[in-house]
Amino acid sequence: MGLSVVLTPQSLADLQEIVAFIARDNPERARTFGNELIDKALSLTTFPDRGRIVPELADPDVREIIHSSYRIIYEQMPDAVYVLRFWHGARGEPTIK
């Protein structure tokens, strides 16, 4: 069995903002896209090392996978994978606490 995946409060706030933004034009797509992001994040339960190291941090424990134009930034810890941010690539560098 793989590691558990935990969505941090910041990543949940990011997700809510993304879905609200898309919903202004297409509520159904907002719902399905939000689910796609969650599914992609949950896929980290197996082989979390597959993501690349976040270039801005150069910390081998903080990695990212890409879905569409979004970066799913996460930290791999011994007990779980913590999703730190869902970040649109056009927004520049994310703040990671």
The first five atom37 places (N, CA, C, CB, O) and aatype in JSON, in Angstrom:
{
  "aatype": [12, 7, 10, 15, 19, 19, 10, 16, 14, 5, 15, 10, 0, 3, 10, 5, 6, 9, 19, 0, 13, 9, 0, 1, 3, 2, 14, 6, 1, 0, 1, 16, 13, 7, 2, 6, 10, 9, 3, 11, 0, 10, 15, 10, 16, 16, 13, 14, 3, 1, 7, 1, 9, 19, 14, 6, 10, 0, 3, 14, 3, 19, 1, 6, 9, 9, 8, 15, 15, 18, 1, 9, 9, 18, 6, 5, 12, 14, 3, 0, 19, 18, 19, 10, 1, 13, 17, 8, 7, 0, 1, 7, 6, 14, 16, 9, 11],
  "atom_mask": [
    [1, 1, 1, 1, 1],
    [1, 1, 1, 0, 1],
    [1, 1, 1, 1, 1],
    [1, 1, 1, 1, 1],
    [1, 1, 1, 1, 1],
    [1, 1, 1, 1, 1],
    [1, 1, 1, 1, 1],
    [1, 1, 1, 1, 1],
    [1, 1, 1, 1, 1],
    [1, 1, 1, 1, 1],
    [1, 1, 1, 1, 1],
    [1, 1, 1, 1, 1],
    [1, 1, 1, 1, 1],
    [1, 1, 1, 1, 1],
    [1, 1, 1, 1, 1],
    [1, 1, 1, 1, 1],
    [1, 1, 1, 1, 1],
    [1, 1, 1, 1, 1],
    [1, 1, 1, 1, 1],
    [1, 1, 1, 1, 1],
    [1, 1, 1, 1, 1],
    [1, 1, 1, 1, 1],
    [1, 1, 1, 1, 1],
    [1, 1, 1, 1, 1],
    [1, 1, 1, 1, 1],
    [1, 1, 1, 1, 1],
    [1, 1, 1, 1, 1],
    [1, 1, 1, 1, 1],
    [1, 1, 1, 1, 1],
    [1, 1, 1, 1, 1],
    [1, 1, 1, 1, 1],
    [1, 1, 1, 1, 1],
    [1, 1, 1, 1, 1],
    [1, 1, 1, 0, 1],
    [1, 1, 1, 1, 1],
    [1, 1, 1, 1, 1],
    [1, 1, 1, 1, 1],
    [1, 1, 1, 1, 1],
    [1, 1, 1, 1, 1],
    [1, 1, 1, 1, 1],
    [1, 1, 1, 1, 1],
    [1, 1, 1, 1, 1],
    [1, 1, 1, 1, 1],
    [1, 1, 1, 1, 1],
    [1, 1, 1, 1, 1],
    [1, 1, 1, 1, 1],
    [1, 1, 1, 1, 1],
    [1, 1, 1, 1, 1],
    [1, 1, 1, 1, 1],
    [1, 1, 1, 1, 1],
    [1, 1, 1, 0, 1],
    [1, 1, 1, 1, 1],
    [1, 1, 1, 1, 1],
    [1, 1, 1, 1, 1],
    [1, 1, 1, 1, 1],
    [1, 1, 1, 1, 1],
    [1, 1, 1, 1, 1],
    [1, 1, 1, 1, 1],
    [1, 1, 1, 1, 1],
    [1, 1, 1, 1, 1],
    [1, 1, 1, 1, 1],
    [1, 1, 1, 1, 1],
    [1, 1, 1, 1, 1],
    [1, 1, 1, 1, 1],
    [1, 1, 1, 1, 1],
    [1, 1, 1, 1, 1],
    [1, 1, 1, 1, 1],
    [1, 1, 1, 1, 1],
    [1, 1, 1, 1, 1],
    [1, 1, 1, 1, 1],
    [1, 1, 1, 1, 1],
    [1, 1, 1, 1, 1],
    [1, 1, 1, 1, 1],
    [1, 1, 1, 1, 1],
    [1, 1, 1, 1, 1],
    [1, 1, 1, 1, 1],
    [1, 1, 1, 1, 1],
    [1, 1, 1, 1, 1],
    [1, 1, 1, 1, 1],
    [1, 1, 1, 1, 1],
    [1, 1, 1, 1, 1],
    [1, 1, 1, 1, 1],
    [1, 1, 1, 1, 1],
    [1, 1, 1, 1, 1],
    [1, 1, 1, 1, 1],
    [1, 1, 1, 1, 1],
    [1, 1, 1, 1, 1],
    [1, 1, 1, 1, 1],
    [1, 1, 1, 0, 1],
    [1, 1, 1, 1, 1],
    [1, 1, 1, 1, 1],
    [1, 1, 1, 0, 1],
    [1, 1, 1, 1, 1],
    [1, 1, 1, 1, 1],
    [1, 1, 1, 1, 1],
    [1, 1, 1, 1, 1],
    [1, 1, 1, 1, 1]
  ],
  "atom_positions": [
    [[0.85, -1.17, 0.0], [0.0, 0.0, 0.0], [0.9, 1.24, 0.0], [-0.97, 0.0, 1.23], [1.98, 1.23, 0.59]],
    [[0.44, 2.3, -0.67], [1.23, 3.52, -0.79], [1.01, 4.46, 0.38], [0.0, 0.0, 0.0], [0.29, 4.16, 1.33]],
    [[1.65, 5.59, 0.28], [1.51, 6.64, 1.29], [0.14, 7.29, 1.17], [2.63, 7.69, 1.14], [-0.48, 7.28, 0.11]],
    [[-0.32, 7.87, 2.28], [-1.55, 8.65, 2.19], [-1.21, 10.02, 1.61], [-2.25, 8.8, 3.59], [-0.08, 10.49, 1.73]],
    [[-2.2, 10.64, 0.97], [-2.05, 11.97, 0.39], [-2.92, 12.93, 1.19], [-2.43, 11.98, -1.14], [-4.12, 12.69, 1.37]],
    [[-2.32, 14.01, 1.67], [-3.01, 15.0, 2.49], [-3.05, 16.31, 1.74], [-2.32, 15.17, 3.88], [-2.01, 16.83, 1.32]],
    [[-4.25, 16.86, 1.57], [-4.4, 18.19, 0.97], [-4.31, 19.21, 2.1], [-5.76, 18.32, 0.18], [-5.14, 19.2, 3.01]],
    [[-3.32, 20.07, 2.04], [-3.13, 21.08, 3.08], [-4.2, 22.18, 2.95], [-1.7, 21.7, 2.99], [-4.82, 22.3, 1.9]],
    [[-4.41, 22.96, 4.0], [-5.37, 24.06, 3.9], [-5.07, 25.01, 2.74], [-5.37, 24.85, 5.21], [-5.99, 25.49, 2.07]],
    [[-3.78, 25.29, 2.48], [-3.44, 26.18, 1.36], [-3.82, 25.55, 0.03], [-1.95, 26.52, 1.38], [-4.32, 26.24, -0.85]],
    [[-3.58, 24.27, -0.13], [-3.92, 23.61, -1.4], [-5.43, 23.56, -1.59], [-3.34, 22.19, -1.45], [-5.92, 23.69, -2.72]],
    [[-6.17, 23.38, -0.52], [-7.64, 23.4, -0.62], [-8.14, 24.8, -0.99], [-8.27, 22.94, 0.7], [-9.1, 24.93, -1.76]],
    [[-7.51, 25.83, -0.44], [-7.88, 27.21, -0.81], [-7.56, 27.46, -2.27], [-7.14, 28.23, 0.09], [-8.35, 28.09, -2.97]],
    [[-6.41, 26.99, -2.74], [-6.06, 27.12, -4.16], [-7.1, 26.44, -5.03], [-4.67, 26.52, -4.43], [-7.56, 27.0, -6.02]],
    [[-7.46, 25.23, -4.65], [-8.43, 24.45, -5.43], [-9.77, 25.18, -5.5], [-8.61, 23.06, -4.81], [-10.39, 25.25, -6.56]],
    [[-10.22, 25.71, -4.38], [-11.48, 26.45, -4.35], [-11.42, 27.67, -5.28], [-11.81, 26.89, -2.9], [-12.38, 27.96, -5.99]],
    [[-10.3, 28.36, -5.27], [-10.13, 29.54, -6.12], [-10.14, 29.15, -7.61], [-8.82, 30.26, -5.77], [-10.75, 29.84, -8.43]],
    [[-9.46, 28.08, -7.95], [-9.43, 27.6, -9.33], [-10.82, 27.24, -9.81], [-8.49, 26.39, -9.46], [-11.24, 27.65, -10.9]],
    [[-11.53, 26.47, -9.01], [-12.88, 26.04, -9.39], [-13.82, 27.24, -9.52], [-13.44, 25.04, -8.35], [-14.61, 27.3, -10.46]],
    [[-13.74, 28.18, -8.6], [-14.6, 29.38, -8.67], [-14.3, 30.18, -9.93], [-14.4, 30.26, -7.42], [-15.21, 30.7, -10.57]],
    [[-13.02, 30.29, -10.3], [-12.65, 31.04, -11.48], [-13.22, 30.4, -12.74], [-11.13, 31.16, -11.58], [-13.8, 31.07, -13.58]],
    [[-13.04, 29.09, -12.87], [-13.54, 28.37, -14.05], [-15.06, 28.39, -14.08], [-13.04, 26.91, -14.06], [-15.65, 28.48, -15.16]],
    [[-15.7, 28.32, -12.92], [-17.17, 28.26, -12.84], [-17.84, 29.53, -13.35], [-17.59, 28.02, -11.4], [-19.01, 29.49, -13.74]],
    [[-17.12, 30.64, -13.37], [-17.71, 31.87, -13.92], [-18.14, 31.69, -15.36], [-16.73, 33.03, -13.82], [-19.13, 32.28, -15.8]],
    [[-17.4, 30.86, -16.1], [-17.73, 30.61, -17.5], [-18.38, 29.26, -17.74], [-16.49, 30.72, -18.34], [-19.19, 29.1, -18.66]],
    [[-18.02, 28.27, -16.91], [-18.49, 26.92, -17.18], [-18.54, 26.11, -15.88], [-17.58, 26.22, -18.22], [-17.57, 25.45, -15.53]],
    [[-19.66, 26.16, -15.17], [-19.76, 25.47, -13.88], [-19.5, 23.96, -13.96], [-21.13, 25.7, -13.3], [-18.87, 23.39, -13.07]],
    [[-19.98, 23.32, -15.0], [-19.78, 21.87, -15.11], [-18.29, 21.55, -15.3], [-20.61, 21.29, -16.28], [-17.77, 20.62, -14.68]],
    [[-17.62, 22.3, -16.15], [-16.2, 22.06, -16.36], [-15.39, 22.37, -15.09], [-15.69, 22.92, -17.53], [-14.4, 21.7, -14.8]],
    [[-15.82, 23.36, -14.35], [-15.16, 23.68, -13.08], [-15.19, 22.47, -12.16], [-15.84, 24.89, -12.4], [-14.18, 22.12, -11.55]],
    [[-16.34, 21.84, -12.06], [-16.48, 20.66, -11.2], [-15.58, 19.52, -11.68], [-17.95, 20.2, -11.15], [-14.86, 18.91, -10.89]],
    [[-15.63, 19.23, -12.98], [-14.85, 18.1, -13.49], [-13.35, 18.39, -13.42], [-15.25, 17.78, -14.93], [-12.56, 17.49, -13.13]],
    [[-12.96, 19.63, -13.69], [-11.54, 19.96, -13.63], [-11.02, 19.9, -12.19], [-11.28, 21.35, -14.23], [-9.91, 19.42, -11.95]],
    [[-11.8, 20.39, -11.25], [-11.42, 20.27, -9.84], [-11.22, 18.82, -9.45], [0.0, 0.0, 0.0], [-10.27, 18.5, -8.74]],
    [[-12.11, 17.95, -9.91], [-11.96, 16.52, -9.63], [-10.71, 15.94, -10.29], [-13.2, 15.75, -10.1], [-10.05, 15.07, -9.71]],
    [[-10.39, 16.41, -11.5], [-9.17, 15.94, -12.17], [-7.93, 16.3, -11.35], [-9.07, 16.54, -13.59], [-7.02, 15.48, -11.19]],
    [[-7.89, 17.53, -10.84], [-6.75, 17.94, -10.03], [-6.63, 17.09, -8.77], [-6.88, 19.43, -9.65], [-5.53, 16.67, -8.39]],
    [[-7.75, 16.83, -8.13], [-7.74, 15.99, -6.93], [-7.28, 14.57, -7.27], [-9.14, 15.96, -6.28], [-6.45, 14.0, -6.56]],
    [[-7.82, 14.01, -8.34], [-7.43, 12.66, -8.74], [-5.94, 12.57, -9.04], [-8.23, 12.21, -9.98], [-5.27, 11.61, -8.66]],
    [[-5.41, 13.58, -9.72], [-3.98, 13.6, -10.05], [-3.16, 13.67, -8.75], [-3.63, 14.8, -10.98], [-2.15, 12.97, -8.62]],
    [[-3.59, 14.5, -7.81], [-2.89, 14.6, -6.53], [-2.95, 13.26, -5.78], [-3.5, 15.72, -5.66], [-1.95, 12.82, -5.22]],
    [[-4.11, 12.63, -5.77], [-4.26, 11.36, -5.06], [-3.44, 10.24, -5.71], [-5.72, 10.96, -5.01], [-3.13, 9.24, -5.06]],
    [[-3.11, 10.4, -6.98], [-2.29, 9.39, -7.65], [-0.88, 9.33, -7.07], [-2.23, 9.68, -9.15], [-0.13, 8.38, -7.34]],
    [[-0.51, 10.33, -6.29], [0.82, 10.36, -5.67], [0.98, 9.3, -4.59], [1.1, 11.73, -5.09], [2.09, 9.09, -4.09]],
    [[-0.1, 8.64, -4.22], [-0.01, 7.58, -3.22], [0.95, 6.48, -3.68], [-1.4, 6.98, -2.95], [1.56, 5.81, -2.85]],
    [[1.07, 6.3, -4.97], [2.04, 5.35, -5.51], [3.1, 6.11, -6.29], [1.34, 4.28, -6.42], [2.79, 6.97, -7.12]],
    [[4.31, 5.81, -6.03], [5.48, 6.38, -6.69], [5.51, 7.91, -6.66], [5.53, 5.9, -8.1], [5.52, 8.54, -7.71]],
    [[5.53, 8.5, -5.48], [5.56, 9.96, -5.38], [6.87, 10.59, -5.88], [5.34, 10.37, -3.95], [6.92, 11.79, -6.14]],
    [[7.91, 9.78, -6.02], [9.18, 10.31, -6.53], [9.12, 10.65, -8.01], [10.28, 9.3, -6.29], [10.09, 11.2, -8.54]],
    [[8.04, 10.35, -8.69], [7.97, 10.59, -10.12], [7.96, 12.07, -10.48], [6.75, 9.93, -10.68], [8.33, 12.43, -11.6]],
    [[7.55, 12.92, -9.56], [7.54, 14.35, -9.84], [8.94, 14.93, -9.85], [0.0, 0.0, 0.0], [9.86, 14.38, -9.25]],
    [[9.08, 16.04, -10.56], [10.39, 16.69, -10.59], [10.56, 17.58, -9.35], [10.56, 17.53, -11.89], [9.57, 18.04, -8.77]],
    [[11.78, 17.82, -8.97], [12.07, 18.73, -7.87], [11.67, 20.14, -8.31], [13.59, 18.68, -7.47], [11.96, 20.55, -9.43]],
    [[10.99, 20.87, -7.43], [10.54, 22.22, -7.75], [11.79, 23.09, -7.95], [9.61, 22.81, -6.63], [12.57, 23.26, -7.01]],
    [[11.97, 23.65, -9.16], [13.21, 24.39, -9.45], [13.45, 25.58, -8.53], [13.18, 24.86, -10.86], [14.6, 25.88, -8.21]],
    [[12.4, 26.26, -8.11], [12.56, 27.44, -7.27], [13.12, 27.12, -5.89], [11.24, 28.15, -7.13], [13.71, 27.99, -5.23]],
    [[12.94, 25.89, -5.45], [13.34, 25.52, -4.09], [14.58, 24.65, -4.03], [12.22, 24.81, -3.42], [15.37, 24.74, -3.08]],
    [[14.77, 23.81, -5.03], [15.89, 22.87, -5.05], [15.94, 22.01, -3.79], [17.2, 23.62, -5.21], [17.02, 21.65, -3.32]],
    [[14.79, 21.67, -3.25], [14.67, 20.79, -2.09], [14.19, 19.43, -2.61], [13.68, 21.38, -1.0], [13.1, 19.36, -3.18]],
    [[14.96, 18.37, -2.44], [14.56, 17.07, -3.02], [13.27, 16.5, -2.45], [15.66, 16.08, -2.8], [12.7, 15.58, -3.04]],
    [[12.79, 17.02, -1.34], [11.53, 16.54, -0.78], [10.31, 17.28, -1.34], [11.54, 16.67, 0.72], [9.18, 16.8, -1.19]],
    [[10.52, 18.42, -1.98], [9.42, 19.21, -2.54], [9.45, 19.03, -4.05], [9.53, 20.73, -2.14], [10.4, 19.44, -4.72]],
    [[8.4, 18.42, -4.55], [8.33, 18.04, -5.96], [7.02, 18.54, -6.57], [8.45, 16.51, -6.12], [6.16, 19.08, -5.88]],
    [[6.9, 18.36, -7.88], [5.67, 18.76, -8.55], [5.38, 17.82, -9.71], [5.76, 20.2, -9.04], [6.27, 17.27, -10.35]],
    [[4.09, 17.68, -9.96], [3.62, 17.04, -11.17], [2.72, 18.07, -11.86], [2.84, 15.67, -10.88], [2.23, 19.0, -11.23]],
    [[2.54, 17.89, -13.14], [1.8, 18.87, -13.94], [0.49, 18.24, -14.42], [2.64, 19.36, -15.14], [0.45, 17.08, -14.84]],
    [[-0.57, 19.04, -14.35], [-1.85, 18.66, -14.95], [-2.37, 19.87, -15.71], [-2.88, 18.17, -13.85], [-2.7, 20.9, -15.12]],
    [[-2.45, 19.73, -17.02], [-2.84, 20.85, -17.88], [-1.85, 21.98, -17.64], [-4.33, 21.32, -17.59], [-0.65, 21.77, -17.8]],
    [[-2.3, 23.16, -17.28], [-1.4, 24.29, -17.01], [-1.1, 24.45, -15.52], [-2.01, 25.58, -17.55], [-0.54, 25.47, -15.11]],
    [[-1.48, 23.47, -14.72], [-1.36, 23.58, -13.27], [-0.23, 22.73, -12.72], [-2.67, 23.18, -12.61], [0.0, 21.6, -13.15]],
    [[0.46, 23.31, -11.77], [1.5, 22.62, -11.03], [0.88, 22.11, -9.72], [2.73, 23.57, -10.75], [0.25, 22.87, -8.98]],
    [[1.06, 20.83, -9.45], [0.63, 20.26, -8.18], [1.92, 20.05, -7.39], [-0.2, 18.89, -8.38], [2.69, 19.14, -7.65]],
    [[2.11, 20.93, -6.42], [3.36, 20.97, -5.66], [3.13, 20.23, -4.34], [3.83, 22.45, -5.42], [2.16, 20.49, -3.64]],
    [[4.04, 19.33, -4.02], [3.85, 18.49, -2.85], [5.17, 18.22, -2.15], [3.19, 17.17, -3.23], [6.25, 18.35, -2.74]],
    [[5.06, 17.85, -0.9], [6.22, 17.47, -0.11], [6.06, 16.02, 0.33], [6.41, 18.41, 1.12], [5.04, 15.64, 0.9]],
    [[7.07, 15.24, 0.06], [7.04, 13.84, 0.47], [7.7, 13.71, 1.83], [7.74, 12.94, -0.58], [8.87, 14.05, 2.01]],
    [[6.94, 13.21, 2.78], [7.43, 12.98, 4.13], [7.36, 11.47, 4.38], [6.59, 13.8, 5.2], [6.74, 10.74, 3.6]],
    [[7.99, 10.99, 5.45], [7.95, 9.55, 5.72], [6.54, 9.0, 5.92], [8.78, 9.25, 6.93], [6.26, 7.85, 5.57]],
    [[5.63, 9.82, 6.49], [4.29, 9.33, 6.82], [3.25, 9.58, 5.75], [3.84, 9.94, 8.08], [2.22, 8.9, 5.72]],
    [[3.5, 10.56, 4.85], [2.47, 10.92, 3.87], [3.06, 11.87, 2.83], [1.26, 11.58, 4.56], [4.19, 12.36, 2.95]],
    [[2.27, 12.1, 1.8], [2.56, 13.11, 0.79], [1.63, 14.27, 1.08], [2.39, 12.57, -0.69], [0.41, 14.09, 1.15]],
    [[2.18, 15.46, 1.26], [1.4, 16.66, 1.57], [1.34, 17.56, 0.34], [2.0, 17.42, 2.79], [2.36, 18.09, -0.1]],
    [[0.14, 17.73, -0.2], [-0.03, 18.63, -1.34], [-0.01, 20.05, -0.8], [-1.36, 18.33, -2.14], [-0.86, 20.43, 0.01]],
    [[0.97, 20.83, -1.26], [1.17, 22.17, -0.75], [0.42, 23.23, -1.55], [2.63, 22.5, -0.74], [-0.16, 24.15, -0.97]],
    [[0.42, 23.09, -2.88], [-0.23, 24.1, -3.72], [-0.77, 23.46, -5.0], [0.77, 25.23, -4.07], [-0.22, 22.48, -5.5]],
    [[-1.85, 24.03, -5.5], [-2.3, 23.84, -6.87], [-2.05, 25.21, -7.5], [-3.84, 23.36, -6.98], [-2.67, 26.19, -7.08]],
    [[-1.18, 25.3, -8.49], [-0.73, 26.61, -8.96], [-0.72, 26.67, -10.48], [0.67, 26.91, -8.41], [-0.15, 25.8, -11.13]],
    [[-1.36, 27.69, -11.04], [-1.35, 27.87, -12.49], [0.03, 28.37, -12.91], [-2.46, 28.86, -12.95], [0.56, 29.3, -12.32]],
    [[0.58, 27.75, -13.92], [1.93, 28.07, -14.36], [2.11, 29.52, -14.8], [0.0, 0.0, 0.0], [3.22, 30.05, -14.71]],
    [[1.05, 30.17, -15.27], [1.16, 31.56, -15.74], [1.21, 32.57, -14.59], [0.0, 31.88, -16.65], [1.41, 33.76, -14.83]],
    [[1.03, 32.11, -13.37], [0.99, 33.03, -12.23], [2.36, 33.3, -11.64], [0.08, 32.47, -11.16], [2.46, 33.94, -10.59]],
    [[3.4, 32.85, -12.26], [4.74, 33.08, -11.71], [5.07, 32.03, -10.66], [0.0, 0.0, 0.0], [4.53, 30.92, -10.67]],
    [[5.96, 32.4, -9.76], [6.4, 31.47, -8.72], [5.44, 31.45, -7.54], [7.81, 31.85, -8.24], [5.01, 32.5, -7.05]],
    [[5.09, 30.25, -7.09], [4.21, 30.15, -5.92], [4.96, 30.4, -4.61], [3.55, 28.79, -5.88], [6.16, 30.15, -4.51]],
    [[4.23, 30.88, -3.64], [4.77, 30.97, -2.29], [4.52, 29.63, -1.61], [4.1, 32.16, -1.48], [3.39, 29.15, -1.55]],
    [[5.58, 29.05, -1.11], [5.46, 27.76, -0.44], [5.99, 27.93, 0.97], [6.25, 26.62, -1.21], [7.16, 28.27, 1.18]],
    [[5.1, 27.69, 1.94], [5.46, 27.87, 3.34], [5.93, 26.59, 3.97], [4.29, 28.43, 4.12], [6.27, 26.56, 5.15]]
  ]
}
